[in-house]
Amino acid sequence: MTTHSTQRGAAMMEVLITMMIIAFGLLGFVGLQGQTTLAQIEAYQRTQALILLNDMAARMVLNRTNIAAYAANNIGITDPGACGTAATLATKDICEWSLLIQGSSEVKDGAKLGAVTGARGCIVAISATQYVVSLVWQGVQPSGAPATTCGANAYAAENTRRAVTTVVNIATLGT
């Protein structure tokens, strides 16, 4: 007695379903890679911004006698020119910080590559001995808008504006 199987193409169906599962898995992996790349860009920019922020805070502490001369907004938006001709140390520091914000620390074939996207710096006096130094830039993905007013409404959307700030306190030394 011979038996005839009515099942035909079952193996082909299993192969197609397996291929579809693998394809969805690979698409998920590609999406994950894209999100990872965006997170790395954000992390790199935040690191660069923190380095720049600490640089200016240190410059201000080292020139504490002329601390009031550092107060300025939108530092790094325009080319400051030659910093060697600056009249004071504070003016030279702001000029050099502006160049660093624009990416002068990493140059290849004349192009400035070390810049944080659309960065600008602000130094605001709270009192004669206390200053807030901020650095803002254009982020990649939307998130919450920062509390600082530095660079407010200067970017595509407030929820893509990123900021790092620090407070510089200058001690009042006794005489």
FIGUTOR-75261 format. One record per atom (N, C-alpha, C): residue number from 1; x, y, z. Coordinates in steps of 0.05 Angstrom, whole numbers, padded with zeros to 5 digits. Atoms other than C-alpha are relative to their C-alpha. Example, Ala and Ser with C-alpha at 12.3 -4.5 7.8 and 13.67 -1.06 7.14 Angstrom:
[r 1,[00018,-00024,00000]],
[r 1,[00246,-00090,00156]],
[r 1,[00018,00024,00000]],
[r 2,[-00016,-00024,-00001]],
[r 2,[00273,-00021,00143]],
[r 2,[-00015,00022,00014]],
***
This chain:
[r 1,[00017,-00023,00000]],
[r 1,[00000,00000,00000]],
[r 1,[00018,00025,00000]],
[r 2,[-00016,-00025,00003]],
[r 2,[00028,00068,-00020]],
[r 2,[-00016,00023,00012]],
[r 3,[00013,-00024,-00012]],
[r 3,[00013,00132,00017]],
[r 3,[00010,00025,-00015]],
[r 4,[-00006,-00025,00014]],
[r 4,[00011,00199,-00018]],
[r 4,[-00002,00023,00020]],
[r 5,[00000,-00023,-00018]],
[r 5,[00029,00261,00021]],
[r 5,[-00014,00023,-00014]],
[r 6,[00013,-00024,00011]],
[r 6,[-00015,00321,00010]],
[r 6,[00014,00025,00008]],
[r 7,[-00016,-00023,-00008]],
[r 7,[00036,00366,00041]],
[r 7,[00022,00005,-00020]],
[r 8,[-00021,-00007,00020]],
[r 8,[00077,00401,-00012]],
[r 8,[00008,00029,00005]],
[r 9,[-00010,-00027,-00004]],
[r 9,[00121,00462,-00004]],
[r 9,[00003,00009,00029]],
[r 10,[-00002,-00007,-00028]],
[r 10,[00123,00460,00072]],
[r 10,[00029,00010,00007]],
[r 11,[-00028,-00008,-00005]],
[r 11,[00199,00464,00073]],
[r 11,[00006,00028,-00012]],
[r 12,[-00004,-00027,00012]],
[r 12,[00197,00524,00026]],
[r 12,[-00013,00021,00017]],
[r 13,[00014,-00019,-00018]],
[r 13,[00147,00559,00072]],
[r 13,[00017,00005,00025]],
[r 14,[-00016,-00004,-00024]],
[r 14,[00192,00547,00132]],
[r 14,[00024,00017,-00006]],
[r 15,[-00023,-00016,00008]],
[r 15,[00251,00576,00094]],
[r 15,[-00008,00029,-00003]],
[r 16,[00009,-00028,00004]],
[r 16,[00211,00638,00074]],
[r 16,[-00006,00014,00027]],
[r 17,[00006,-00011,-00026]],
[r 17,[00187,00649,00146]],
[r 17,[00026,00006,00015]],
[r 18,[-00026,-00004,-00013]],
[r 18,[00259,00641,00172]],
[r 18,[00014,00024,-00012]],
[r 19,[-00012,-00023,00014]],
[r 19,[00284,00691,00120]],
[r 19,[-00013,00026,00009]],
[r 20,[00014,-00024,-00009]],
[r 20,[00230,00740,00141]],
[r 20,[00008,00008,00029]],
[r 21,[-00008,-00006,-00028]],
[r 21,[00248,00734,00215]],
[r 21,[00029,00011,00001]],
[r 22,[-00028,-00010,00001]],
[r 22,[00322,00744,00199]],
[r 22,[00000,00029,-00011]],
[r 23,[00001,-00027,00012]],
[r 23,[00305,00805,00155]],
[r 23,[-00010,00021,00021]],
[r 24,[00009,-00019,-00021]],
[r 24,[00265,00838,00212]],
[r 24,[00022,00004,00022]],
[r 25,[-00021,-00002,-00020]],
[r 25,[00322,00823,00260]],
[r 25,[00022,00018,-00010]],
[r 26,[-00020,-00018,00012]],
[r 26,[00372,00856,00213]],
[r 26,[-00009,00029,-00002]],
[r 27,[00010,-00028,00001]],
[r 27,[00328,00917,00204]],
[r 27,[00000,00012,00028]],
[r 28,[-00002,-00009,-00028]],
[r 28,[00324,00923,00280]],
[r 28,[00028,00007,00007]],
[r 29,[-00028,-00005,-00005]],
[r 29,[00399,00918,00284]],
[r 29,[00010,00025,-00013]],
[r 30,[-00007,-00024,00015]],
[r 30,[00408,00972,00231]],
[r 30,[-00011,00025,00015]],
[r 31,[00012,-00022,-00015]],
[r 31,[00360,01018,00270]],
[r 31,[00015,00005,00026]],
[r 32,[-00016,-00003,-00025]],
[r 32,[00399,01005,00334]],
[r 32,[00027,00013,-00006]],
[r 33,[-00026,-00012,00008]],
[r 33,[00464,01022,00299]],
[r 33,[-00003,00030,-00005]],
[r 34,[00005,-00028,00006]],
[r 34,[00434,01088,00275]],
[r 34,[-00004,00016,00026]],
[r 35,[00004,-00013,-00026]],
[r 35,[00411,01106,00346]],
[r 35,[00026,00002,00015]],
[r 36,[-00026,00000,-00013]],
[r 36,[00480,01088,00373]],
[r 36,[00018,00022,-00011]],
[r 37,[-00017,-00020,00013]],
[r 37,[00514,01133,00323]],
[r 37,[-00009,00028,00009]],
[r 38,[00010,-00026,-00009]],
[r 38,[00469,01192,00342]],
[r 38,[00008,00005,00029]],
[r 39,[-00008,-00002,-00028]],
[r 39,[00483,01179,00416]],
[r 39,[00030,00006,00003]],
[r 40,[-00029,-00006,-00001]],
[r 40,[00558,01179,00402]],
[r 40,[00006,00028,-00009]],
[r 41,[-00004,-00028,00009]],
[r 41,[00553,01245,00365]],
[r 41,[-00007,00019,00023]],
[r 42,[00008,-00017,-00022]],
[r 42,[00516,01276,00423]],
[r 42,[00020,-00001,00023]],
[r 43,[-00020,00003,-00021]],
[r 43,[00566,01249,00473]],
[r 43,[00026,00014,-00007]],
[r 44,[-00025,-00014,00008]],
[r 44,[00626,01274,00433]],
[r 44,[-00003,00030,00002]],
[r 45,[00004,-00029,-00002]],
[r 45,[00596,01344,00428]],
[r 45,[-00001,00009,00029]],
[r 46,[00002,-00007,-00028]],
[r 46,[00580,01345,00502]],
[r 46,[00028,00000,00013]],
[r 47,[-00028,00002,-00011]],
[r 47,[00652,01324,00519]],
[r 47,[00016,00024,-00010]],
[r 48,[-00015,-00023,00011]],
[r 48,[00681,01378,00473]],
[r 48,[-00010,00025,00014]],
[r 49,[00011,-00024,-00013]],
[r 49,[00634,01430,00504]],
[r 49,[00010,00002,00029]],
[r 50,[-00010,-00001,-00028]],
[r 50,[00656,01411,00575]],
[r 50,[00029,00008,00001]],
[r 51,[-00028,-00008,00001]],
[r 51,[00729,01417,00556]],
[r 51,[00003,00030,-00005]],
[r 52,[-00001,-00029,00006]],
[r 52,[00717,01486,00526]],
[r 52,[-00010,00016,00024]],
[r 53,[00011,-00014,-00023]],
[r 53,[00676,01507,00586]],
[r 53,[00021,00002,00023]],
[r 54,[-00020,00000,-00021]],
[r 54,[00730,01486,00636]],
[r 54,[00024,00017,-00008]],
[r 55,[-00022,-00016,00009]],
[r 55,[00782,01521,00593]],
[r 55,[-00005,00030,00007]],
[r 56,[00006,-00028,-00005]],
[r 56,[00747,01588,00599]],
[r 56,[-00001,00005,00030]],
[r 57,[00002,-00004,-00029]],
[r 57,[00732,01579,00673]],
[r 57,[00028,00002,00012]],
[r 58,[-00027,-00001,-00010]],
[r 58,[00806,01566,00686]],
[r 58,[00014,00026,-00007]],
[r 59,[-00011,-00026,00008]],
[r 59,[00826,01628,00646]],
[r 59,[-00010,00022,00018]],
[r 60,[00012,-00021,-00017]],
[r 60,[00779,01670,00687]],
[r 60,[00012,00000,00028]],
[r 61,[-00012,00003,-00027]],
[r 61,[00806,01644,00753]],
[r 61,[00029,00010,00000]],
[r 62,[-00028,-00008,00001]],
[r 62,[00877,01657,00731]],
[r 62,[00003,00031,-00003]],
[r 63,[-00001,-00029,00004]],
[r 63,[00860,01730,00714]],
[r 63,[-00021,00013,00017]],
[r 64,[00021,-00009,-00018]],
[r 64,[00817,01744,00774]],
[r 64,[-00001,00030,00004]],
[r 65,[00001,-00029,-00004]],
[r 65,[00837,01817,00780]],
[r 65,[-00015,00014,-00022]],
[r 66,[00014,-00012,00022]],
[r 66,[00805,01832,00713]],
[r 66,[-00025,-00017,-00008]],
[r 67,[00022,00018,00005]],
[r 67,[00746,01784,00719]],
[r 67,[-00023,00013,-00014]],
[r 68,[00023,-00014,00012]],
[r 68,[00694,01836,00699]],
[r 68,[00003,00003,-00030]],
[r 69,[-00004,-00004,00029]],
[r 69,[00725,01843,00630]],
[r 69,[-00008,-00025,-00016]],
[r 70,[00008,00024,00015]],
[r 70,[00703,01772,00612]],
[r 70,[-00029,-00002,-00007]],
[r 71,[00029,00002,00006]],
[r 71,[00628,01785,00611]],
[r 71,[-00005,00006,-00029]],
[r 72,[00006,-00003,00029]],
[r 72,[00604,01775,00539]],
[r 72,[-00020,-00021,-00008]],
[r 73,[00020,00018,00011]],
[r 73,[00550,01741,00498]],
[r 73,[00008,-00008,-00028]],
[r 74,[-00004,00010,00028]],
[r 74,[00552,01701,00433]],
[r 74,[00029,-00001,-00008]],
[r 75,[-00029,00004,00006]],
[r 75,[00626,01687,00437]],
[r 75,[00002,-00024,-00019]],
[r 76,[-00005,00022,00019]],
[r 76,[00648,01644,00378]],
[r 76,[-00018,00002,-00025]],
[r 77,[00018,-00003,00023]],
[r 77,[00595,01668,00328]],
[r 77,[00015,00012,-00024]],
[r 78,[-00016,-00013,00022]],
[r 78,[00642,01713,00288]],
[r 78,[00029,-00005,00004]],
[r 79,[-00029,00004,-00001]],
[r 79,[00715,01707,00271]],
[r 79,[00012,00024,00016]],
[r 80,[-00011,-00022,-00016]],
[r 80,[00753,01747,00325]],
[r 80,[00024,00013,-00012]],
[r 81,[-00025,-00011,00012]],
[r 81,[00814,01759,00281]],
[r 81,[00024,-00010,00015]],
[r 82,[-00026,00008,-00013]],
[r 82,[00885,01756,00307]],
[r 82,[-00001,00006,00030]],
[r 83,[00002,-00004,-00029]],
[r 83,[00887,01745,00382]],
[r 83,[00025,00012,00011]],
[r 84,[-00025,-00010,-00010]],
[r 84,[00959,01767,00389]],
[r 84,[00000,00031,00003]],
[r 85,[00002,-00029,-00001]],
[r 85,[00938,01840,00380]],
[r 85,[-00019,00010,00022]],
[r 86,[00019,-00008,-00021]],
[r 86,[00890,01839,00440]],
[r 86,[00013,00018,00020]],
[r 87,[-00010,-00021,-00018]],
[r 87,[00897,01898,00487]],
[r 87,[00004,-00011,00029]],
[r 88,[-00002,00010,-00027]],
[r 88,[00886,01859,00552]],
[r 88,[00000,-00031,-00001]],
[r 89,[00000,00029,-00002]],
[r 89,[00893,01787,00576]],
[r 89,[-00028,-00011,-00003]],
[r 90,[00028,00009,00002]],
[r 90,[00817,01781,00583]],
[r 90,[-00009,00000,-00029]],
[r 91,[00007,-00002,00028]],
[r 91,[00807,01804,00511]],
[r 91,[00013,-00023,-00016]],
[r 92,[-00014,00022,00013]],
[r 92,[00860,01754,00488]],
[r 92,[-00012,-00027,00007]],
[r 93,[00012,00025,-00008]],
[r 93,[00828,01698,00528]],
[r 93,[-00027,-00005,-00015]],
[r 94,[00026,00002,00014]],
[r 94,[00759,01712,00498]],
[r 94,[00005,-00005,-00030]],
[r 95,[-00007,00004,00028]],
[r 95,[00790,01715,00428]],
[r 95,[00008,-00029,-00005]],
[r 96,[-00010,00027,00003]],
[r 96,[00826,01649,00437]],
[r 96,[-00023,-00020,00005]],
[r 97,[00023,00018,-00006]],
[r 97,[00763,01616,00467]],
[r 97,[-00019,00000,-00024]],
[r 98,[00017,-00002,00024]],
[r 98,[00724,01641,00407]],
[r 98,[00010,-00017,-00022]],
[r 99,[-00013,00017,00021]],
[r 99,[00773,01608,00360]],
[r 99,[-00004,-00030,00007]],
[r 100,[00003,00028,-00008]],
[r 100,[00769,01543,00400]],
[r 100,[-00029,-00009,-00004]],
[r 101,[00028,00006,00004]],
[r 101,[00693,01545,00398]],
[r 101,[-00005,-00005,-00030]],
[r 102,[00003,00003,00029]],
[r 102,[00698,01552,00322]],
[r 102,[00015,-00025,-00011]],
[r 103,[-00013,00025,00008]],
[r 103,[00741,01489,00320]],
[r 103,[00029,00002,-00009]],
[r 104,[-00027,-00004,00009]],
[r 104,[00811,01516,00311]],
[r 104,[00020,-00021,00013]],
[r 105,[-00018,00019,-00013]],
[r 105,[00840,01461,00356]],
[r 105,[00006,-00025,-00018]],
[r 106,[-00004,00023,00018]],
[r 106,[00833,01409,00300]],
[r 106,[-00005,00010,-00028]],
[r 107,[00002,-00010,00027]],
[r 107,[00847,01432,00229]],
[r 107,[00012,-00020,-00020]],
[r 108,[-00010,00017,00021]],
[r 108,[00855,01391,00166]],
[r 108,[-00005,00013,-00027]],
[r 109,[00002,-00014,00026]],
[r 109,[00870,01422,00098]],
[r 109,[-00014,00027,00002]],
[r 110,[00011,-00026,-00004]],
[r 110,[00850,01490,00125]],
[r 110,[-00028,00000,00012]],
[r 111,[00027,00001,-00010]],
[r 111,[00782,01466,00149]],
[r 111,[00000,-00005,00030]],
[r 112,[00002,00004,-00029]],
[r 112,[00765,01471,00224]],
[r 112,[-00019,-00023,00005]],
[r 113,[00016,00024,-00005]],
[r 113,[00741,01403,00245]],
[r 113,[-00007,-00005,00029]],
[r 114,[00004,00005,-00029]],
[r 114,[00742,01408,00321]],
[r 114,[-00023,00015,00012]],
[r 115,[00021,-00017,-00010]],
[r 115,[00680,01450,00327]],
[r 115,[-00024,-00017,00010]],
[r 116,[00026,00010,-00009]],
[r 116,[00617,01434,00366]],
[r 116,[-00020,00014,-00018]],
[r 117,[00019,-00011,00020]],
[r 117,[00558,01445,00319]],
[r 117,[-00014,00025,00010]],
[r 118,[00014,-00025,-00006]],
[r 118,[00535,01517,00321]],
[r 118,[00004,00011,00028]],
[r 119,[-00005,-00008,-00028]],
[r 119,[00568,01531,00388]],
[r 119,[00003,00030,00003]],
[r 120,[-00004,-00028,-00008]],
[r 120,[00568,01598,00423]],
[r 120,[00003,00001,00030]],
[r 121,[-00005,-00002,-00028]],
[r 121,[00592,01619,00491]],
[r 121,[-00012,00026,00012]],
[r 122,[00010,-00024,-00015]],
[r 122,[00563,01668,00543]],
[r 122,[00013,00000,00028]],
[r 123,[-00010,-00004,-00027]],
[r 123,[00594,01696,00606]],
[r 123,[-00016,00022,00013]],
[r 124,[00019,-00019,-00013]],
[r 124,[00545,01730,00653]],
[r 124,[00009,00005,00029]],
[r 125,[-00007,-00007,-00027]],
[r 125,[00562,01767,00717]],
[r 125,[-00025,-00002,00018]],
[r 126,[00021,00002,-00020]],
[r 126,[00518,01748,00776]],
[r 126,[00005,00021,00022]],
[r 127,[-00009,-00020,-00019]],
[r 127,[00558,01791,00824]],
[r 127,[00028,00007,-00007]],
[r 128,[-00027,-00008,00007]],
[r 128,[00627,01822,00826]],
[r 128,[00020,-00023,00003]],
[r 129,[-00018,00023,-00004]],
[r 129,[00656,01755,00847]],
[r 129,[-00011,-00027,-00010]],
[r 130,[00013,00025,00009]],
[r 130,[00609,01705,00814]],
[r 130,[-00009,00003,-00029]],
[r 131,[00006,-00001,00028]],
[r 131,[00602,01691,00740]],
[r 131,[-00010,-00028,-00010]],
[r 132,[00009,00024,00012]],
[r 132,[00563,01639,00700]],
[r 132,[00011,-00002,-00028]],
[r 133,[-00011,00005,00027]],
[r 133,[00599,01611,00639]],
[r 133,[-00017,-00022,-00012]],
[r 134,[00017,00020,00015]],
[r 134,[00555,01575,00588]],
[r 134,[00011,-00004,-00028]],
[r 135,[-00005,00007,00028]],
[r 135,[00567,01540,00523]],
[r 135,[-00024,-00015,-00010]],
[r 136,[00024,00013,00012]],
[r 136,[00508,01522,00479]],
[r 136,[00006,-00008,-00028]],
[r 137,[-00004,00010,00028]],
[r 137,[00504,01484,00413]],
[r 137,[-00025,-00013,-00010]],
[r 138,[00023,00013,00013]],
[r 138,[00457,01451,00364]],
[r 138,[00003,-00030,00004]],
[r 139,[00001,00029,-00004]],
[r 139,[00440,01380,00386]],
[r 139,[-00011,-00014,-00025]],
[r 140,[00009,00017,00022]],
[r 140,[00421,01323,00340]],
[r 140,[-00029,-00008,00003]],
[r 141,[00026,00010,-00005]],
[r 141,[00359,01295,00372]],
[r 141,[-00015,00018,00020]],
[r 142,[00015,-00017,-00019]],
[r 142,[00303,01332,00408]],
[r 142,[00000,-00011,00028]],
[r 143,[00003,00007,-00029]],
[r 143,[00302,01333,00484]],
[r 143,[-00011,00025,00013]],
[r 144,[00009,-00024,-00014]],
[r 144,[00285,01384,00537]],
[r 144,[00018,00024,-00005]],
[r 145,[-00015,-00025,00004]],
[r 145,[00306,01457,00527]],
[r 145,[00015,00006,00026]],
[r 146,[-00015,-00007,-00024]],
[r 146,[00361,01480,00575]],
[r 146,[-00011,00025,00013]],
[r 147,[00010,-00023,-00015]],
[r 147,[00347,01531,00629]],
[r 147,[00014,00026,-00007]],
[r 148,[-00016,-00024,00005]],
[r 148,[00402,01579,00608]],
[r 148,[-00012,00016,-00023]],
[r 149,[00010,-00017,00022]],
[r 149,[00383,01638,00564]],
[r 149,[00021,00004,-00022]],
[r 150,[-00021,-00002,00020]],
[r 150,[00449,01635,00526]],
[r 150,[-00009,-00015,-00025]],
[r 151,[00008,00012,00026]],
[r 151,[00432,01622,00453]],
[r 151,[-00029,-00007,-00003]],
[r 152,[00029,00005,00002]],
[r 152,[00357,01621,00466]],
[r 152,[-00011,00010,-00027]],
[r 153,[00013,-00006,00025]],
[r 153,[00317,01621,00401]],
[r 153,[00020,00005,-00023]],
[r 154,[-00020,-00003,00021]],
[r 154,[00381,01619,00359]],
[r 154,[00003,-00025,-00016]],
[r 155,[-00002,00026,00014]],
[r 155,[00373,01547,00336]],
[r 155,[-00026,-00008,-00012]],
[r 156,[00024,00009,00014]],
[r 156,[00323,01508,00294]],
[r 156,[-00023,-00004,00019]],
[r 157,[00021,00005,-00020]],
[r 157,[00284,01487,00356]],
[r 157,[00013,00001,00027]],
[r 158,[-00011,-00002,-00027]],
[r 158,[00293,01500,00430]],
[r 158,[00005,-00028,00012]],
[r 159,[-00004,00026,-00011]],
[r 159,[00288,01426,00444]],
[r 159,[00024,-00014,-00012]],
[r 160,[-00025,00011,00010]],
[r 160,[00351,01413,00404]],
[r 160,[00024,00017,00009]],
[r 161,[-00022,-00016,-00010]],
[r 161,[00392,01468,00438]],
[r 161,[00011,-00014,00025]],
[r 162,[-00014,00013,-00023]],
[r 162,[00443,01437,00486]],
[r 162,[00016,00021,00014]],
[r 163,[-00016,-00019,-00015]],
[r 163,[00480,01473,00541]],
[r 163,[00015,-00013,00023]],
[r 164,[-00015,00007,-00025]],
[r 164,[00533,01463,00594]],
[r 164,[00007,00027,00013]],
[r 165,[-00006,-00025,-00015]],
[r 165,[00544,01516,00648]],
[r 165,[00017,-00007,00024]],
[r 166,[-00015,00002,-00025]],
[r 166,[00590,01527,00706]],
[r 166,[00000,00027,00013]],
[r 167,[-00001,-00025,-00015]],
[r 167,[00594,01580,00760]],
[r 167,[00030,00003,00008]],
[r 168,[-00028,-00006,-00009]],
[r 168,[00662,01613,00771]],
[r 168,[-00003,00019,00023]],
[r 169,[-00001,-00016,-00024]],
[r 169,[00670,01640,00841]],
[r 169,[00028,00010,00005]],
[r 170,[-00027,-00012,-00006]],
[r 170,[00727,01688,00856]],
[r 170,[00000,00007,00029]],
[r 171,[-00002,-00006,-00028]],
[r 171,[00748,01690,00928]],
[r 171,[00008,00028,00005]],
[r 172,[-00008,-00027,-00009]],
[r 172,[00752,01757,00962]],
[r 172,[00022,-00004,00020]],
[r 173,[-00023,00003,-00017]],
[r 173,[00822,01756,00991]],
[r 173,[00003,00023,00019]],
[r 174,[-00004,-00021,-00020]],
[r 174,[00835,01794,01055]],
[r 174,[00025,00015,-00005]],
[r 175,[-00024,-00017,00003]],
[r 175,[00885,01850,01057]],
[r 175,[00016,00001,00025]],
***
